[in-house]
């Protein structure tokens, strides 16, 4: 919430934009149809595509929620209307729990240990009751806390008759969220106090619970591989994805009647700096994970990178330092090295998630320039969608590196995009809608 001042934010409800809403609804319908058809024609590919997009949007939306909590904890004033964009992205968090329940039915196609049993020593951890109770519990807790957070931050904007122009479900929801209204100033102060207590709880749950969720939902797909840093690495990717999504939506909403005037060059610069810095930290986490595995060179560790990068990035076991140095003296580079496994996809992910945002946003002006910041954000978002494919598909399908671009996976991805876009539009345009400042 903004600090109490002479201007109080109130909602500005509006209609869903057309034809964008119809296009997103059509994408959702096509995605559902593709999912239903895929279950009958190729269930493994279908469930892999579902799982990839489930993880992608769950991480992105939770990343937006964590950014909102961080703004509260540090007392950030600079986000302004960008905060409302993040709220729209975080509205997907409860949906992730519902999709996690759907994913329960595809477990046999994703997790070897569900079909054939866990390897010796991991039976207590890799078993269906522990797995689903823990993961669905984490999603349910995050979804519930997200709804409490969004209700708390939206209540001062909705009360005092501000939502009288709403109708239907949005009107009923607004009325339910503003019972026992106490006045603008008192509601703002109460929201500040509640958010100050709620935000650290959400951050701690995300840091611990979502990491366990990633260990289960992604790392256990190759049950003999493990990395203590993996949960933090994937979770941070979700936060960086959220920053990129906020950057893109900020650029697209510069002419918005409700919040366009608040998306200033300075705010674009600030969110651009976040995307630049967060991409560096993402690469730092990846390299920290890779470096330890590379010099350890243990089979149970290197198999994950071997499937995704090919052998050219791994150390030959048993080399002495001198032998290793001499082996590079006659090393002839060949692009054919990248034709192995998913190596090319790995290079594209590195370029999209770190190389491009780092070098393009290195200067001050690109961060302030919408036609530069927006495309970079698109590249980052696409890069992380590819990265989620890279994390998931090679664990089940080895060597074949193009199935994730097949018609069924692409249509399912578009269906997820349509659903995510509809949730964002409904939350930001209808309930509680983008806020505008009104003189008190």
C-alpha positions in Angstrom: 0.0 0.0 0.0 1.1 3.5 -0.6 1.7 5.7 2.4 -1.2 7.8 3.6 -1.1 11.1 1.7 -3.4 13.8 0.3 -4.3 11.6 -2.6 -6.0 8.2 -1.9 -5.9 5.4 -4.4 -9.3 4.1 -5.5 -10.2 1.4 -8.0 -11.2 2.3 -11.5 -13.1 -0.7 -12.8 -13.6 -1.2 -16.5 -14.6 -3.6 -19.1 -12.4 -6.4 -20.4 -10.6 -5.1 -23.5 -11.6 -6.5 -26.8 -10.6 -8.3 -29.0 -7.8 -9.2 -26.6 -10.1 -11.0 -24.1 -11.7 -13.1 -26.9 -8.3 -14.0 -28.3 -7.1 -15.2 -24.8 -10.3 -17.1 -24.3 -9.8 -18.8 -27.7 -6.2 -19.7 -26.8 -7.5 -21.3 -23.5 -10.1 -23.3 -25.4 -7.5 -24.5 -28.0 -5.2 -25.4 -25.1 -7.8 -27.5 -23.3 -8.8 -29.2 -26.6 -5.1 -30.0 -27.3 -4.6 -31.3 -23.8 -7.7 -33.6 -24.1 -6.6 -34.8 -27.5 -3.0 -35.4 -26.4 -4.1 -37.5 -23.5 -5.5 -40.0 -25.9 -2.8 -39.8 -28.6 0.5 -39.2 -26.7 -0.1 -39.0 -22.9 3.6 -38.7 -21.9 4.3 -35.7 -24.2 1.0 -34.2 -23.1 1.8 -34.5 -19.4 5.4 -33.2 -19.9 4.0 -30.1 -21.7 1.4 -29.6 -18.9 4.0 -30.0 -16.2 6.4 -27.6 -17.9 3.8 -24.8 -18.1 2.5 -25.5 -14.7 6.0 -25.0 -13.2 6.6 -21.9 -15.4 3.5 -20.0 -14.4 3.6 -21.1 -10.8 7.1 -19.8 -10.4 6.4 -16.6 -12.2 3.2 -15.8 -10.2 4.9 -16.7 -6.9 7.8 -14.6 -7.9 5.5 -11.6 -8.3 4.0 -12.3 -4.9 7.5 -12.3 -3.3 8.3 -9.0 -5.0 5.2 -7.5 -3.5 6.2 -8.8 -0.1 9.7 -7.4 -0.6 8.3 -4.0 -1.4 6.4 -4.1 1.9 9.3 -5.3 4.0 11.8 -2.7 2.8 9.2 0.1 2.6 9.6 0.7 -1.1 7.8 3.8 -2.4 9.2 3.8 -6.0 7.1 1.0 -7.5 3.8 3.1 -7.6 1.5 1.5 -10.2 4.0 -1.2 -11.0 2.8 -2.7 -7.7 -0.7 -3.2 -9.1 0.8 -5.0 -12.1 2.6 -7.4 -9.8 -0.7 -8.0 -7.9 -2.4 -9.0 -11.2 0.4 -11.5 -11.8 0.2 -12.8 -8.3 -3.5 -13.5 -8.7 -2.5 -16.8 -10.5 -1.0 -18.2 -7.3 -4.2 -19.8 -6.1 -4.8 -21.3 -9.6 -1.5 -23.1 -9.3 -2.9 -25.2 -6.5 -5.8 -26.3 -8.7 -3.4 -27.2 -11.5 -1.3 -29.1 -9.1 -4.3 -31.2 -8.3 -4.8 -31.9 -12.0 -1.1 -32.8 -12.3 -1.6 -35.6 -9.8 -3.2 -37.7 -12.5 -0.1 -37.5 -14.7 2.5 -38.5 -12.1 3.1 -41.9 -13.6 4.2 -40.4 -16.9 6.6 -37.9 -15.2 8.2 -39.6 -12.3 10.1 -42.9 -12.7 10.0 -43.6 -8.9 6.1 -43.5 -9.1 6.1 -46.2 -11.7 9.0 -48.4 -10.6 9.6 -47.4 -7.0 12.3 -45.2 -5.5 16.0 -46.2 -5.5 17.3 -47.7 -2.3 17.6 -45.1 0.5 15.1 -42.6 -0.9 11.9 -44.6 -0.1 11.0 -42.4 2.8 11.1 -39.3 0.7 10.0 -40.4 -2.8 6.6 -41.9 -2.1 3.3 -40.7 -3.3 1.6 -39.8 0.1 4.6 -37.7 1.3 5.1 -36.2 -2.2 1.6 -35.0 -2.9 0.7 -34.0 0.7 3.8 -31.9 0.9 3.7 -30.2 -2.5 -0.1 -29.6 -2.6 0.2 -28.4 1.0 2.8 -25.8 0.0 0.8 -24.7 -3.0 -2.4 -24.5 -0.9 -0.6 -22.4 1.8 0.9 -20.0 -0.7 -2.4 -19.7 -2.5 -4.3 -19.0 0.7 -1.7 -16.4 1.8 -1.7 -14.8 -1.6 -5.5 -14.3 -1.4 -5.1 -12.8 2.1 -2.3 -10.5 0.8 -4.3 -9.4 -2.2 -7.5 -8.9 -0.1 -5.5 -6.8 2.4 -3.8 -4.6 -0.1 -7.0 -4.1 -2.2 -9.5 -3.5 0.6 -8.6 0.3 1.0 -9.0 0.7 -2.7 -12.4 -1.0 -2.8 -14.3 0.5 0.1 -16.2 3.7 0.6 -18.3 3.2 -2.5 -15.4 3.0 -4.9 -16.6 -0.3 -6.3 -20.2 0.7 -6.8 -19.9 0.6 -10.6 -18.9 -3.1 -10.4 -21.5 -5.7 -11.3 -22.0 -9.5 -11.0 -19.3 -11.6 -9.4 -16.8 -8.7 -9.1 -19.4 -6.7 -7.2 -20.2 -9.6 -4.8 -16.5 -10.2 -4.2 -15.8 -6.5 -3.6 -18.7 -6.3 -1.1 -17.3 -9.3 0.7 -13.8 -7.8 0.9 -15.0 -4.5 2.3 -17.3 -5.6 5.1 -17.1 -3.4 8.3 -15.5 -0.5 6.4 -13.9 1.9 8.8 -12.9 4.8 6.6 -10.1 5.5 4.2 -7.3 6.5 6.5 -8.0 3.9 9.1 -8.2 1.1 6.5 -4.9 2.2 4.9 -3.1 2.1 8.3 -4.7 -1.3 9.2 -3.6 -2.7 5.8 0.0 -1.4 6.3 0.1 -3.1 9.8 -1.3 -6.4 8.5 0.9 -6.5 5.4 4.0 -5.9 7.6 3.2 -9.0 9.5 2.1 -11.1 6.6 4.9 -10.4 4.1 7.8 -12.1 6.1 5.7 -15.2 6.6 5.1 -15.5 2.8 8.8 -14.9 2.0 9.9 -17.6 4.5 7.3 -20.1 3.2 8.4 -19.4 -0.3 12.1 -19.7 0.4 11.7 -23.1 2.2 8.4 -24.6 0.9 8.8 -23.7 -2.8 12.4 -25.0 -2.8 11.1 -28.3 -1.5 8.3 -28.2 -4.2 11.0 -27.7 -6.9 13.1 -30.6 -5.4 10.0 -32.8 -5.7 8.4 -31.6 -9.0 11.6 -31.2 -11.0 14.7 -32.7 -9.5 13.0 -36.0 -8.5 12.2 -36.6 -12.2 15.8 -37.9 -12.2 15.8 -39.5 -8.8 19.5 -40.3 -8.7 20.5 -36.7 -9.3 20.6 -34.0 -6.6 21.8 -30.5 -6.0 21.3 -28.5 -2.8 21.3 -25.3 -4.8 18.7 -26.4 -7.3 15.6 -25.2 -5.4 17.0 -21.7 -5.0 18.2 -21.6 -8.6 14.7 -22.4 -10.1 12.9 -20.2 -7.6 15.1 -17.2 -8.4 14.3 -17.9 -12.1 10.6 -17.4 -11.1 11.4 -14.0 -9.5 13.4 -12.9 -12.5 10.5 -14.0 -14.7 8.2 -11.8 -12.6 10.5 -8.8 -12.9 10.5 -9.3 -16.7 6.7 -9.6 -16.8 6.3 -6.4 -14.8 8.7 -4.6 -17.1 6.8 -5.8 -20.2 3.4 -4.9 -18.8 4.7 -1.5 -17.6 5.8 -0.7 -21.2 2.5 -1.9 -22.6 0.4 0.2 -20.0 2.2 3.5 -20.6 -0.9 4.9 -22.3 -3.4 3.3 -19.8 -6.0 5.7 -18.5 -5.7 4.4 -15.0 -2.0 4.0 -14.4 -0.2 5.3 -17.5 0.7 8.6 -16.0 2.4 6.8 -13.1 4.7 4.7 -15.4 7.4 7.3 -15.6 10.9 7.1 -17.1 12.3 6.8 -13.6 10.2 3.8 -12.8 11.1 2.1 -16.1 14.7 2.7 -15.2 14.2 1.1 -11.7 12.5 -2.0 -13.0 15.1 -2.3 -15.8 17.9 -2.2 -13.2 16.1 -5.0 -11.3 16.0 -7.1 -14.5 19.6 -6.4 -15.2 20.8 -7.2 -11.7 18.6 -10.2 -11.2 19.8 -11.8 -14.4 23.4 -11.5 -13.1 22.4 -13.3 -9.9 20.5 -16.0 -11.8 23.7 -16.7 -13.8 25.7 -16.6 -10.6 23.5 -19.3 -9.1 23.8 -21.4 -12.2 27.5 -21.2 -12.3 27.9 -21.8 -8.6 25.9 -25.0 -9.1 27.7 -26.1 -12.2 31.2 -25.4 -11.0 30.9 -27.6 -7.9 29.4 -30.4 -10.0 32.1 -30.0 -12.7 35.1 -30.3 -10.5 33.5 -33.1 -8.4 32.6 -34.9 -11.6 30.6 -37.6 -9.8 28.3 -39.7 -12.0 25.2 -39.0 -9.8 25.9 -35.3 -10.2 27.0 -34.9 -13.8 24.2 -36.9 -15.4 21.9 -33.8 -15.2 24.3 -31.6 -17.2 25.4 -34.4 -19.5 21.7 -34.8 -20.7 21.4 -31.1 -21.3 24.8 -29.8 -22.3 26.5 -32.9 -23.8 30.0 -34.1 -22.9 31.8 -31.0 -24.0 31.1 -29.2 -20.7 32.2 -32.1 -18.5 35.6 -33.0 -17.1 37.1 -36.4 -18.0 37.3 -38.4 -14.8 40.9 -39.1 -13.7 42.7 -36.3 -15.5 45.6 -34.7 -13.6 45.8 -30.9 -13.9 48.7 -31.3 -16.4 46.8 -33.8 -18.5 43.8 -31.5 -18.4 45.8 -28.5 -19.6 47.5 -30.5 -22.4 44.1 -31.8 -23.6 43.2 -28.3 -24.5 46.3 -27.7 -26.6 45.0 -29.6 -29.6 41.3 -29.0 -28.9 39.5 -28.1 -32.1 36.3 -26.2 -31.7 33.4 -27.6 -33.7 29.8 -26.4 -33.8 28.8 -30.1 -34.2 29.5 -30.4 -30.5 26.3 -28.6 -29.8 24.2 -31.1 -31.8 24.4 -33.6 -28.9 21.5 -33.9 -26.5 19.9 -30.5 -25.7 23.1 -28.4 -26.0 21.7 -25.9 -28.5 18.6 -25.3 -26.3 21.0 -24.7 -23.3 22.9 -22.1 -25.4 19.6 -20.3 -26.3 18.5 -20.3 -22.7 21.8 -18.8 -21.5 21.5 -16.1 -24.2 17.9 -15.2 -23.4 18.1 -15.3 -19.6 21.5 -13.7 -19.1 23.6 -12.7 -22.1 21.0 -10.5 -23.8 19.6 -8.7 -20.7 23.1 -8.2 -19.3 24.7 -6.6 -22.4 21.6 -4.8 -23.7 20.7 -3.3 -20.3 24.3 -2.5 -19.3 23.9 1.2 -20.0 21.4 3.7 -18.4 19.5 4.7 -21.5 18.3 1.2 -22.6 16.6 0.7 -19.2 14.6 3.9 -19.7 13.8 3.2 -23.3 10.4 1.4 -23.8 11.2 -0.1 -27.2 14.4 -1.6 -25.8 13.2 -2.6 -22.3 10.0 -4.3 -23.6 11.7 -6.6 -26.2 14.4 -7.5 -23.7 11.6 -8.5 -21.2 10.0 -10.6 -23.9 13.3 -12.4 -24.6 13.7 -13.1 -20.9 10.2 -14.5 -20.5 10.7 -16.7 -23.6 14.1 -17.8 -22.3 12.6 -19.0 -19.0 9.8 -20.8 -20.8 12.6 -22.6 -22.7 14.5 -23.1 -19.5 11.6 -24.8 -17.9 11.4 -27.2 -20.9 15.1 -27.8 -20.5 14.8 -28.7 -16.9 11.9 -31.1 -17.4 12.0 -32.8 -20.8 15.5 -34.3 -20.8 14.8 -36.0 -17.5 12.3 -38.3 -19.3 13.1 -38.1 -23.0 16.8 -38.4 -23.7 18.6 -37.5 -27.0 15.4 -36.3 -28.8 15.5 -32.6 -28.4 12.6 -31.1 -30.4 9.5 -32.8 -29.0 8.9 -29.8 -26.7 8.2 -27.7 -29.9 5.7 -30.2 -31.2 2.1 -29.1 -32.0 0.5 -30.4 -28.8 3.1 -28.9 -26.4 2.9 -25.5 -28.2 -0.9 -25.5 -28.1 -1.0 -26.4 -24.4 1.5 -23.6 -23.8 -0.8 -21.2 -25.6 -3.7 -22.5 -23.5 -1.8 -21.7 -20.3 -0.9 -18.3 -21.7 -4.6 -17.6 -22.5 -5.7 -18.6 -19.0 -2.9 -16.6 -17.3 -3.8 -13.5 -19.4 -7.5 -13.8 -18.6 -6.8 -14.0 -14.8 -4.5 -10.9 -15.1 -7.1 -9.0 -17.1 -10.0 -9.8 -14.8 -8.0 -8.9 -11.7 -6.6 -5.6 -13.1 -9.5 -4.4 -15.2 -12.6 -5.7 -13.4 -11.7 -6.7 -9.9 -10.2 -4.9 -8.1 -8.9 -3.1 -11.2 -6.0 -0.8 -11.6 -6.0 1.9 -9.0 -6.0 5.6 -9.7 -5.3 8.5 -7.2 -8.2 10.6 -6.2 -7.9 13.8 -4.1 -9.2 13.4 -0.6 
